[in-house]
């Protein structure tokens, strides 16, 4: 919900300031409407329902994958489309009766950074989302069930809307998602990485890399022309070093690497990536690589085969780089990594 509008409306009605806190507490706990907020006077609940929309977003439709992943297509009040995803994982030791529930949130409608392998990059960019529009994605899934992890890996470049993203992150713990279980992804927007390092919240950083050298990375990700690979890696190392100040534990940077057949998946490229992330004499352990099987987006690329991915993983591990292969979720409903594109899902993004 629009929390600023809520506070302004309650103030205009001369309601005590604690009323806004009551409403937020109910919403964060998964209440589906004002009606359930039983410690608010019934007349006030009715007035709020008429004057303050319960959500900034309109749910257009929802799809559920065979693996339990849920993708929601929303529209903002000005008809800008966006998508968000909830992924269900089984067997998480810290959760009673089931696995962890991770939400993938969007920070923009569309994306101005046109990475060639990403479906969102093919959309027209509409605008940044407000902090309330970001929060309402999480609240939608919280009304379905408890959630405990968040990744800003949906539509958009979070570092281009960092103020709104951080404002949303401040409220995520009330929903059930701690800061250390919240990860903000970037294609390498250095000012944003630096700002995140200076943030008091212990949020995590994910770096979309996808190539071990500048020429290829520039082909795949035009942003590399503005922020070259070496500068991005330096900024990520600085983030890691900064987060270890005081008594806090250093937060390793997750390196996202989508596996594209014949493009970036050769053995020599794995060794080059290892040298980039863990050069000789560097034992800091600043990075952990997540290899991502490519999910079809209608682009010219094909995904690497299992054997190629395993060989790439083994080369990195042999060079001492922590590495995992990400489990793909929601591919059958176009909800997997790189597949979010509301315009392709039947809700064209308006021109700007």
Helices and strands as residue ranges (DSSP letters): H 3-12, H 18-28, G 34-36, H 42-51, E 58-64, E 70-75, E 81-88, E 101-104, E 108-109, G 120-122, E 127-128, H 131-142, E 149-152, G 158-161, H 162-175, G 179-181, E 182-186, H 190-198, E 204-208, H 214-220, G 222-225, H 229-242, E 253-259, H 267-277, E 287-293, H 306-318, E 322-325, G 331-333
